Amino acid sequence: MQTFLLVLAALFPVVNPPGSGLIFLGITRHISPQARRALARRVAVNAFFVMAVSLPVGALVLKIYGISIPVLRVAGGLVIAVAGWRLLNEGSSTTVDDISSEAPREDFADQAFYPLTLPLTTGPGTIAVMISLGLSRSAYADAGQDLAFFVATLLASLVIALTVYVCFAYSDRVQRVLGDVGTDILVRLTAFILFCLGMQIIWTGASELIGTLMLQKAAMAMPR
């Protein structure tokens, strides 16, 4: 239970299902509620598998390809910032009448994993959290407790995925309450927040890279 609550508390603010649901609504507001719920189900399933796989094999994959977590943050932050900027400017040039009902459904079905799941829902921050949990656990855990830790983490990831589905599938109710104008304002606001979030992730990763570079220079400058 302690591990379950720890993982849940670590993942929820990073994934942020309510905030991501508003962004999901802005991207998919031109499709039907039924198609949106089906897409939300796929995104939730994908998000669960991203979290579940990142725990045991994330660190191994990064090590094999020589990718550090700061670089992962910078790359993911760039993708998020670009998506936020595109969504922020889309409303001025795109109207509901310009888009047919069939084309968006096909396009969004292809985008269920990228970019709707990765990096918009479970991005570099989520992967970094899962990798950090796995590394910290392997550092001090007894062999007999590994299974319990893994099960508790999977349960917490499942709860997050279910929350993602609920927030995404029923995000259209926000549109009914706010109307078209209110929804457009809210979408632009969340798009700007998404852009800022991407820049923050980039800054965090870049700061870590710069800090590592400064430490290396200081170590080389020390007299031997």
DADA-V439809 format. One record per residue. RES is the residue in three letters. SS is DSSP state (H for helix, E for strand, C for the rest). OMEGA is omega as a letter, one per 20 degrees, with the letter a starting at -180 (none if undefined). Layout:
((RES SS OMEGA) (RES SS OMEGA))
//
This chain:
((MET C r) (GLN H r) (THR H r) (PHE H a) (LEU H r) (LEU H a) (VAL H r) (LEU H r) (ALA H r) (ALA H a) (LEU H a) (PHE H r) (PRO H r) (VAL H r) (VAL H r) (ASN C a) (PRO H r) (PRO H r) (GLY H r) (SER H r) (GLY H r) (LEU H r) (ILE H r) (PHE H r) (LEU H r) (GLY H a) (ILE H a) (THR C a) (ARG C a) (HIS C r) (ILE C a) (SER C r) (PRO H r) (GLN H r) (ALA H r) (ARG H r) (ARG H r) (ALA H r) (LEU H r) (ALA H r) (ARG H r) (ARG H r) (VAL H r) (ALA H r) (VAL H r) (ASN H a) (ALA H r) (PHE H a) (PHE H r) (VAL H r) (MET H a) (ALA H a) (VAL H a) (SER H a) (LEU H a) (PRO H a) (VAL H a) (GLY H a) (ALA H r) (LEU H a) (VAL H r) (LEU H a) (LYS H a) (ILE H a) (TYR H r) (GLY C a) (ILE C r) (SER C r) (ILE H r) (PRO H r) (VAL H r) (LEU H r) (ARG H a) (VAL H a) (ALA H r) (GLY H r) (GLY H r) (LEU H a) (VAL H a) (ILE H a) (ALA H r) (VAL H r) (ALA H r) (GLY H r) (TRP H r) (ARG H r) (LEU H a) (LEU H a) (ASN H a) (GLU H a) (GLY C a) (SER C a) (SER C a) (THR C r) (THR C a) (VAL H a) (ASP H a) (ASP H a) (ILE C r) (SER C a) (SER H a) (GLU H a) (ALA H a) (PRO H a) (ARG H r) (GLU H a) (ASP H a) (PHE H r) (ALA H r) (ASP H a) (GLN C a) (ALA C r) (PHE C r) (TYR C j) (PRO C a) (LEU C r) (THR C a) (LEU C j) (PRO C a) (LEU C a) (THR C r) (THR C a) (GLY C a) (PRO H r) (GLY H r) (THR H r) (ILE H r) (ALA H r) (VAL H a) (MET H r) (ILE H r) (SER H r) (LEU H r) (GLY H r) (LEU H a) (SER H r) (ARG H a) (SER H a) (ALA H a) (TYR H a) (ALA C r) (ASP C a) (ALA H a) (GLY H a) (GLN H a) (ASP H a) (LEU H r) (ALA H r) (PHE H a) (PHE H r) (VAL H r) (ALA H r) (THR H r) (LEU H r) (LEU H r) (ALA H r) (SER H r) (LEU H r) (VAL H r) (ILE H a) (ALA H r) (LEU H r) (THR H r) (VAL H a) (TYR H a) (VAL H a) (CYS H a) (PHE H a) (ALA H a) (TYR C r) (SER C r) (ASP H r) (ARG H r) (VAL H r) (GLN H r) (ARG H a) (VAL H a) (LEU H a) (GLY H a) (ASP H a) (VAL H r) (GLY H r) (THR H r) (ASP H r) (ILE H a) (LEU H r) (VAL H r) (ARG H r) (LEU H r) (THR H r) (ALA H r) (PHE H r) (ILE H r) (LEU H r) (PHE H r) (CYS H r) (LEU H r) (GLY H r) (MET H r) (GLN H r) (ILE H r) (ILE H a) (TRP H r) (THR H r) (GLY H r) (ALA H r) (SER H r) (GLU H r) (LEU H r) (ILE H r) (GLY H r) (THR H r) (LEU H r) (MET H r) (LEU H r) (GLN H r) (LYS H r) (ALA H r) (ALA H r) (MET H a) (ALA H a) (MET C r) (PRO C r) (ARG C none))
//
